Amino acid sequence: MDLPFDETQANEQFIRLSKKYGLNPVMLKEILMLRNKGFNNAQIAQHTGINRNTVNKYVSALNEMQTEDLLALIALFAIIGIGIAAIAALFGNSNGGN
């Protein structure tokens, strides 16, 4: 997979990858930004109003992504500013708050 190098292309690729896994890109961005700030799944649900089961589903989907897609997301996070720490947080405690 070719990775884009500007923010517009990165956002477009982020949207494509999100949709490939049946994830809403806006929700995914919000969840990742809050994970990057140290929020667990329950806190994200409370803070955003997104159903806790939906938050859990999104985190699980990220944990189950193909390696190539996950690596692409890591690069995209760096380009669009979500933060690479969000990915590390996903693998550190994927059930956060369950």
N, CA, C and O atoms as a GROMACS GRO file, in nm:
protein
  392
    1MET      N    1   0.085  -0.118   0.000
    1MET     CA    2   0.000   0.000   0.000
    1MET      C    3   0.089   0.124   0.000
    1MET      O    4   0.177   0.137   0.085
    2ASP      N    5   0.066   0.215  -0.094
    2ASP     CA    6   0.140   0.339  -0.099
    2ASP      C    7   0.083   0.435   0.004
    2ASP      O    8  -0.038   0.453   0.013
    3LEU      N    9   0.173   0.497   0.080
    3LEU     CA   10   0.128   0.591   0.181
    3LEU      C   11   0.137   0.734   0.128
    3LEU      O   12   0.236   0.769   0.064
    4PRO      N   13   0.036   0.815   0.154
    4PRO     CA   14   0.038   0.954   0.111
    4PRO      C   15   0.133   1.035   0.200
    4PRO      O   16   0.166   0.993   0.311
    5PHE      N   17   0.176   1.150   0.150
    5PHE     CA   18   0.267   1.230   0.228
    5PHE      C   19   0.216   1.370   0.255
    5PHE      O   20   0.292   1.453   0.308
    6ASP      N   21   0.095   1.401   0.222
    6ASP     CA   22   0.038   1.529   0.265
    6ASP      C   23  -0.091   1.502   0.340
    6ASP      O   24  -0.150   1.394   0.331
    7GLU      N   25  -0.134   1.602   0.415
    7GLU     CA   26  -0.248   1.583   0.505
    7GLU      C   27  -0.378   1.549   0.432
    7GLU      O   28  -0.456   1.466   0.480
    8THR      N   29  -0.401   1.610   0.318
    8THR     CA   30  -0.524   1.582   0.242
    8THR      C   31  -0.528   1.437   0.197
    8THR      O   32  -0.628   1.368   0.215
    9GLN      N   33  -0.419   1.391   0.138
    9GLN     CA   34  -0.412   1.252   0.094
    9GLN      C   35  -0.417   1.157   0.213
    9GLN      O   36  -0.477   1.049   0.205
   10ALA      N   37  -0.354   1.196   0.323
   10ALA     CA   38  -0.356   1.112   0.443
   10ALA      C   39  -0.499   1.097   0.495
   10ALA      O   40  -0.540   0.987   0.532
   11ASN      N   41  -0.574   1.207   0.496
   11ASN     CA   42  -0.713   1.200   0.541
   11ASN      C   43  -0.797   1.112   0.449
   11ASN      O   44  -0.880   1.034   0.496
   12GLU      N   45  -0.774   1.123   0.319
   12GLU     CA   46  -0.848   1.039   0.224
   12GLU      C   47  -0.816   0.891   0.247
   12GLU      O   48  -0.905   0.806   0.244
   13GLN      N   49  -0.688   0.861   0.268
   13GLN     CA   50  -0.648   0.722   0.293
   13GLN      C   51  -0.705   0.673   0.426
   13GLN      O   52  -0.747   0.558   0.437
   14PHE      N   53  -0.707   0.760   0.527
   14PHE     CA   54  -0.763   0.725   0.657
   14PHE      C   55  -0.911   0.687   0.641
   14PHE      O   56  -0.957   0.589   0.699
   15ILE      N   57  -0.983   0.765   0.562
   15ILE     CA   58  -1.125   0.737   0.537
   15ILE      C   59  -1.142   0.603   0.467
   15ILE      O   60  -1.228   0.523   0.504
   16ARG      N   61  -1.060   0.578   0.364
   16ARG     CA   62  -1.068   0.450   0.292
   16ARG      C   63  -1.041   0.332   0.385
   16ARG      O   64  -1.114   0.233   0.382
   17LEU      N   65  -0.935   0.342   0.467
   17LEU     CA   66  -0.903   0.233   0.559
   17LEU      C   67  -1.012   0.213   0.663
   17LEU      O   68  -1.047   0.099   0.696
   18SER      N   69  -1.067   0.321   0.714
   18SER     CA   70  -1.176   0.311   0.811
   18SER      C   71  -1.294   0.236   0.752
   18SER      O   72  -1.348   0.144   0.813
   19LYS      N   73  -1.333   0.277   0.632
   19LYS     CA   74  -1.449   0.216   0.567
   19LYS      C   75  -1.423   0.071   0.529
   19LYS      O   76  -1.515  -0.011   0.529
   20LYS      N   77  -1.298   0.037   0.497
   20LYS     CA   78  -1.263  -0.102   0.465
   20LYS      C   79  -1.300  -0.195   0.579
   20LYS      O   80  -1.339  -0.310   0.557
   21TYR      N   81  -1.288  -0.145   0.702
   21TYR     CA   82  -1.318  -0.226   0.821
   21TYR      C   83  -1.456  -0.194   0.879
   21TYR      O   84  -1.488  -0.235   0.990
   22GLY      N   85  -1.538  -0.120   0.803
   22GLY     CA   86  -1.673  -0.089   0.847
   22GLY      C   87  -1.679   0.011   0.961
   22GLY      O   88  -1.774   0.011   1.039
   23LEU      N   89  -1.578   0.097   0.971
   23LEU     CA   90  -1.570   0.194   1.079
   23LEU      C   91  -1.598   0.334   1.026
   23LEU      O   92  -1.553   0.371   0.917
   24ASN      N   93  -1.670   0.412   1.104
   24ASN     CA   94  -1.696   0.552   1.071
   24ASN      C   95  -1.567   0.630   1.098
   24ASN      O   96  -1.520   0.630   1.212
   25PRO      N   97  -1.510   0.696   0.998
   25PRO     CA   98  -1.382   0.764   1.018
   25PRO      C   99  -1.387   0.876   1.122
   25PRO      O  100  -1.288   0.898   1.193
   26VAL      N  101  -1.498   0.944   1.133
   26VAL     CA  102  -1.510   1.051   1.233
   26VAL      C  103  -1.506   0.992   1.374
   26VAL      O  104  -1.435   1.041   1.462
   27MET      N  105  -1.585   0.886   1.395
   27MET     CA  106  -1.585   0.819   1.526
   27MET      C  107  -1.447   0.760   1.557
   27MET      O  108  -1.398   0.772   1.669
   28LEU      N  109  -1.386   0.697   1.457
   28LEU     CA  110  -1.255   0.636   1.478
   28LEU      C  111  -1.153   0.739   1.519
   28LEU      O  112  -1.075   0.716   1.612
   29LYS      N  113  -1.152   0.854   1.452
   29LYS     CA  114  -1.058   0.961   1.487
   29LYS      C  115  -1.080   1.006   1.631
   29LYS      O  116  -0.985   1.024   1.707
   30GLU      N  117  -1.207   1.025   1.667
   30GLU     CA  118  -1.240   1.071   1.802
   30GLU      C  119  -1.195   0.969   1.907
   30GLU      O  120  -1.137   1.006   2.009
   31ILE      N  121  -1.222   0.842   1.881
   31ILE     CA  122  -1.183   0.736   1.974
   31ILE      C  123  -1.031   0.732   1.987
   31ILE      O  124  -0.978   0.721   2.098
   32LEU      N  125  -0.961   0.740   1.876
   32LEU     CA  126  -0.815   0.734   1.880
   32LEU      C  127  -0.754   0.854   1.951
   32LEU      O  128  -0.657   0.839   2.025
   33MET      N  129  -0.810   0.972   1.928
   33MET     CA  130  -0.757   1.090   1.995
   33MET      C  131  -0.772   1.078   2.147
   33MET      O  132  -0.682   1.115   2.222
   34LEU      N  133  -0.886   1.026   2.191
   34LEU     CA  134  -0.907   1.011   2.336
   34LEU      C  135  -0.822   0.898   2.393
   34LEU      O  136  -0.773   0.909   2.505
   35ARG      N  137  -0.804   0.789   2.318
   35ARG     CA  138  -0.714   0.682   2.364
   35ARG      C  139  -0.573   0.738   2.380
   35ARG      O  140  -0.501   0.703   2.473
   36ASN      N  141  -0.535   0.824   2.286
   36ASN     CA  142  -0.403   0.886   2.291
   36ASN      C  143  -0.386   0.972   2.416
   36ASN      O  144  -0.275   0.988   2.465
   37LYS      N  145  -0.496   1.026   2.467
   37LYS     CA  146  -0.492   1.107   2.589
   37LYS      C  147  -0.503   1.022   2.715
   37LYS      O  148  -0.504   1.076   2.826
   38GLY      N  149  -0.512   0.889   2.698
   38GLY     CA  150  -0.515   0.800   2.814
   38GLY      C  151  -0.653   0.756   2.858
   38GLY      O  152  -0.666   0.689   2.960
   39PHE      N  153  -0.756   0.793   2.785
   39PHE     CA  154  -0.892   0.751   2.820
   39PHE      C  155  -0.908   0.602   2.794
   39PHE      O  156  -0.855   0.550   2.696
   40ASN      N  157  -0.980   0.532   2.882
   40ASN     CA  158  -1.014   0.392   2.854
   40ASN      C  159  -1.147   0.390   2.778
   40ASN      O  160  -1.210   0.494   2.758
   41ASN      N  161  -1.190   0.271   2.738
   41ASN     CA  162  -1.311   0.260   2.656
   41ASN      C  163  -1.434   0.319   2.725
   41ASN      O  164  -1.513   0.388   2.661
   42ALA      N  165  -1.450   0.291   2.853
   42ALA     CA  166  -1.566   0.342   2.927
   42ALA      C  167  -1.564   0.495   2.934
   42ALA      O  168  -1.667   0.560   2.918
   43GLN      N  169  -1.446   0.553   2.956
   43GLN     CA  170  -1.434   0.698   2.962
   43GLN      C  171  -1.462   0.762   2.826
   43GLN      O  172  -1.524   0.868   2.818
   44ILE      N  173  -1.417   0.696   2.720
   44ILE     CA  174  -1.444   0.747   2.586
   44ILE      C  175  -1.594   0.750   2.560
   44ILE      O  176  -1.647   0.849   2.510
   45ALA      N  177  -1.660   0.642   2.595
   45ALA     CA  178  -1.806   0.635   2.576
   45ALA      C  179  -1.876   0.746   2.652
   45ALA      O  180  -1.964   0.813   2.599
   46GLN      N  181  -1.837   0.766   2.776
   46GLN     CA  182  -1.899   0.869   2.859
   46GLN      C  183  -1.870   1.009   2.804
   46GLN      O  184  -1.959   1.094   2.798
   47HIS      N  185  -1.747   1.033   2.763
   47HIS     CA  186  -1.705   1.164   2.715
   47HIS      C  187  -1.770   1.202   2.582
   47HIS      O  188  -1.804   1.318   2.560
   48THR      N  189  -1.786   1.104   2.494
   48THR     CA  190  -1.834   1.132   2.358
   48THR      C  191  -1.982   1.106   2.336
   48THR      O  192  -2.042   1.160   2.244
   49GLY      N  193  -2.039   1.022   2.422
   49GLY     CA  194  -2.177   0.980   2.400
   49GLY      C  195  -2.188   0.863   2.303
   49GLY      O  196  -2.297   0.818   2.270
   50ILE      N  197  -2.071   0.813   2.257
   50ILE     CA  198  -2.071   0.694   2.172
   50ILE      C  199  -2.098   0.575   2.262
   50ILE      O  200  -2.040   0.564   2.370
   51ASN      N  201  -2.187   0.486   2.219
   51ASN     CA  202  -2.220   0.367   2.298
   51ASN      C  203  -2.092   0.290   2.331
   51ASN      O  204  -2.004   0.273   2.247
   52ARG      N  205  -2.084   0.243   2.456
   52ARG     CA  206  -1.964   0.172   2.501
   52ARG      C  207  -1.936   0.048   2.416
   52ARG      O  208  -1.820   0.016   2.389
   53ASN      N  209  -2.040  -0.023   2.375
   53ASN     CA  210  -2.020  -0.140   2.288
   53ASN      C  211  -1.959  -0.099   2.154
   53ASN      O  212  -1.880  -0.174   2.097
   54THR      N  213  -1.997   0.018   2.105
   54THR     CA  214  -1.940   0.067   1.980
   54THR      C  215  -1.792   0.099   1.998
   54THR      O  216  -1.710   0.065   1.912
   55VAL      N  217  -1.758   0.164   2.108
   55VAL     CA  218  -1.617   0.192   2.136
   55VAL      C  219  -1.539   0.061   2.142
   55VAL      O  220  -1.431   0.049   2.083
   56ASN      N  221  -1.593  -0.037   2.214
   56ASN     CA  222  -1.526  -0.168   2.224
   56ASN      C  223  -1.508  -0.231   2.086
   56ASN      O  224  -1.404  -0.288   2.056
   57LYS      N  225  -1.611  -0.219   2.001
   57LYS     CA  226  -1.606  -0.275   1.865
   57LYS      C  227  -1.493  -0.210   1.785
   57LYS      O  228  -1.420  -0.278   1.714
   58TYR      N  229  -1.481  -0.079   1.796
   58TYR     CA  230  -1.378  -0.008   1.720
   58TYR      C  231  -1.238  -0.050   1.767
   58TYR      O  232  -1.150  -0.073   1.684
   59VAL      N  233  -1.219  -0.059   1.897
   59VAL     CA  234  -1.088  -0.099   1.950
   59VAL      C  235  -1.057  -0.243   1.909
   59VAL      O  236  -0.944  -0.273   1.871
   60SER      N  237  -1.155  -0.330   1.914
   60SER     CA  238  -1.136  -0.468   1.871
   60SER      C  239  -1.101  -0.475   1.723
   60SER      O  240  -1.013  -0.552   1.683
   61ALA      N  241  -1.169  -0.396   1.642
   61ALA     CA  242  -1.141  -0.394   1.498
   61ALA      C  243  -0.997  -0.353   1.472
   61ALA      O  244  -0.931  -0.409   1.384
   62LEU      N  245  -0.948  -0.256   1.546
   62LEU     CA  246  -0.809  -0.213   1.530
   62LEU      C  247  -0.713  -0.325   1.570
   62LEU      O  248  -0.611  -0.347   1.504
   63ASN      N  249  -0.745  -0.393   1.677
   63ASN     CA  250  -0.660  -0.503   1.723
   63ASN      C  251  -0.655  -0.618   1.624
   63ASN      O  252  -0.558  -0.693   1.620
   64GLU      N  253  -0.760  -0.632   1.543
   64GLU     CA  254  -0.769  -0.744   1.449
   64GLU      C  255  -0.733  -0.707   1.305
   64GLU      O  256  -0.744  -0.790   1.215
   65MET      N  257  -0.690  -0.583   1.284
   65MET     CA  258  -0.655  -0.538   1.149
   65MET      C  259  -0.537  -0.616   1.094
   65MET      O  260  -0.452  -0.665   1.168
   66GLN      N  261  -0.534  -0.627   0.961
   66GLN     CA  262  -0.419  -0.686   0.895
   66GLN      C  263  -0.297  -0.598   0.924
   66GLN      O  264  -0.309  -0.476   0.934
   67THR      N  265  -0.182  -0.661   0.938
   67THR     CA  266  -0.060  -0.589   0.974
   67THR      C  267  -0.032  -0.473   0.880
   67THR      O  268   0.003  -0.364   0.925
   68GLU      N  269  -0.047  -0.495   0.750
   68GLU     CA  270  -0.019  -0.389   0.652
   68GLU      C  271  -0.110  -0.269   0.675
   68GLU      O  272  -0.064  -0.154   0.668
   69ASP      N  273  -0.237  -0.293   0.702
   69ASP     CA  274  -0.330  -0.183   0.725
   69ASP      C  275  -0.300  -0.112   0.856
   69ASP      O  276  -0.310   0.011   0.864
   70LEU      N  277  -0.264  -0.187   0.958
   70LEU     CA  278  -0.231  -0.127   1.087
   70LEU      C  279  -0.108  -0.038   1.075
   70LEU      O  280  -0.104   0.072   1.130
   71LEU      N  281  -0.007  -0.085   1.003
   71LEU     CA  282   0.113  -0.004   0.981
   71LEU      C  283   0.080   0.122   0.902
   71LEU      O  284   0.134   0.229   0.928
   72ALA      N  285  -0.010   0.109   0.804
   72ALA     CA  286  -0.052   0.227   0.728
   72ALA      C  287  -0.123   0.327   0.820
   72ALA      O  288  -0.100   0.447   0.810
   73LEU      N  289  -0.209   0.277   0.909
   73LEU     CA  290  -0.277   0.367   1.003
   73LEU      C  291  -0.179   0.439   1.093
   73LEU      O  292  -0.195   0.558   1.121
   74ILE      N  293  -0.076   0.368   1.139
   74ILE     CA  294   0.025   0.431   1.224
   74ILE      C  295   0.090   0.548   1.150
   74ILE      O  296   0.105   0.656   1.206
   75ALA      N  297   0.126   0.526   1.025
   75ALA     CA  298   0.186   0.633   0.945
   75ALA      C  299   0.087   0.748   0.924
   75ALA      O  300   0.124   0.865   0.932
   76LEU      N  301  -0.038   0.713   0.898
   76LEU     CA  302  -0.140   0.816   0.878
   76LEU      C  303  -0.162   0.898   1.004
   76LEU      O  304  -0.182   1.019   0.997
   77PHE      N  305  -0.158   0.833   1.120
   77PHE     CA  306  -0.174   0.905   1.246
   77PHE      C  307  -0.066   1.011   1.260
   77PHE      O  308  -0.093   1.123   1.302
   78ALA      N  309   0.056   0.974   1.224
   78ALA     CA  310   0.166   1.068   1.235
   78ALA      C  311   0.144   1.187   1.140
   78ALA      O  312   0.174   1.301   1.176
   79ILE      N  313   0.093   1.160   1.022
   79ILE     CA  314   0.072   1.266   0.923
   79ILE      C  315  -0.044   1.358   0.962
   79ILE      O  316  -0.032   1.480   0.949
   80ILE      N  317  -0.154   1.301   1.008
   80ILE     CA  318  -0.272   1.385   1.037
   80ILE      C  319  -0.282   1.425   1.183
   80ILE      O  320  -0.376   1.492   1.223
   81GLY      N  321  -0.185   1.383   1.263
   81GLY     CA  322  -0.174   1.434   1.398
   81GLY      C  323  -0.256   1.366   1.504
   81GLY      O  324  -0.278   1.425   1.610
   82ILE      N  325  -0.303   1.245   1.481
   82ILE     CA  326  -0.378   1.175   1.584
   82ILE      C  327  -0.285   1.131   1.696
   82ILE      O  328  -0.320   1.139   1.813
   83GLY      N  329  -0.167   1.084   1.660
   83GLY     CA  330  -0.070   1.042   1.759
   83GLY      C  331  -0.044   0.893   1.758
   83GLY      O  332  -0.137   0.812   1.770
   84ILE      N  333   0.080   0.858   1.744
   84ILE     CA  334   0.119   0.717   1.740
   84ILE      C  335   0.092   0.649   1.874
   84ILE      O  336   0.070   0.528   1.878
   85ALA      N  337   0.093   0.724   1.982
   85ALA     CA  338   0.068   0.665   2.114
   85ALA      C  339  -0.070   0.601   2.122
   85ALA      O  340  -0.092   0.511   2.204
   86ALA      N  341  -0.162   0.645   2.038
   86ALA     CA  342  -0.296   0.585   2.039
   86ALA      C  343  -0.290   0.437   2.004
   86ALA      O  344  -0.362   0.356   2.062
   87ILE      N  345  -0.206   0.403   1.909
   87ILE     CA  346  -0.192   0.262   1.872
   87ILE      C  347  -0.132   0.183   1.987
   87ILE      O  348  -0.179   0.074   2.018
   88ALA      N  349  -0.029   0.237   2.051
   88ALA     CA  350   0.032   0.168   2.164
   88ALA      C  351  -0.070   0.147   2.275
   88ALA      O  352  -0.072   0.042   2.340
   89ALA      N  353  -0.156   0.246   2.297
   89ALA     CA  354  -0.259   0.234   2.400
   89ALA      C  355  -0.357   0.123   2.367
   89ALA      O  356  -0.407   0.055   2.457
   90LEU      N  357  -0.386   0.104   2.240
   90LEU     CA  358  -0.478  -0.001   2.199
   90LEU      C  359  -0.427  -0.138   2.239
   90LEU      O  360  -0.504  -0.224   2.283
   91PHE      N  361  -0.299  -0.159   2.223
   91PHE     CA  362  -0.243  -0.290   2.252
   91PHE      C  363  -0.206  -0.306   2.398
   91PHE      O  364  -0.190  -0.418   2.446
   92GLY      N  365  -0.194  -0.195   2.470
   92GLY     CA  366  -0.161  -0.202   2.611
   92GLY      C  367  -0.278  -0.248   2.696
   92GLY      O  368  -0.259  -0.320   2.794
   93ASN      N  369  -0.400  -0.206   2.660
   93ASN     CA  370  -0.518  -0.240   2.739
   93ASN      C  371  -0.641  -0.229   2.650
   93ASN      O  372  -0.717  -0.134   2.661
   94SER      N  373  -0.660  -0.326   2.562
   94SER     CA  374  -0.767  -0.316   2.464
   94SER      C  375  -0.906  -0.322   2.525
   94SER      O  376  -1.002  -0.283   2.459
   95ASN      N  377  -0.920  -0.370   2.646
   95ASN     CA  378  -1.051  -0.376   2.711
   95ASN      C  379  -1.074  -0.259   2.804
   95ASN      O  380  -1.172  -0.258   2.878
   96GLY      N  381  -0.985  -0.160   2.801
   96GLY     CA  382  -0.987  -0.049   2.894
   96GLY      C  383  -1.120  -0.017   2.956
   96GLY      O  384  -1.210   0.032   2.888
   97GLY      N  385  -1.135  -0.044   3.083
   97GLY     CA  386  -1.255  -0.008   3.156
   97GLY      C  387  -1.364  -0.111   3.151
   97GLY      O  388  -1.474  -0.084   3.200
   98ASN      N  389  -1.340  -0.227   3.094
   98ASN     CA  390  -1.444  -0.331   3.088
   98ASN      C  391  -1.448  -0.412   3.214
   98ASN      O  392  -1.530  -0.503   3.226
   0.00000   0.00000   0.00000
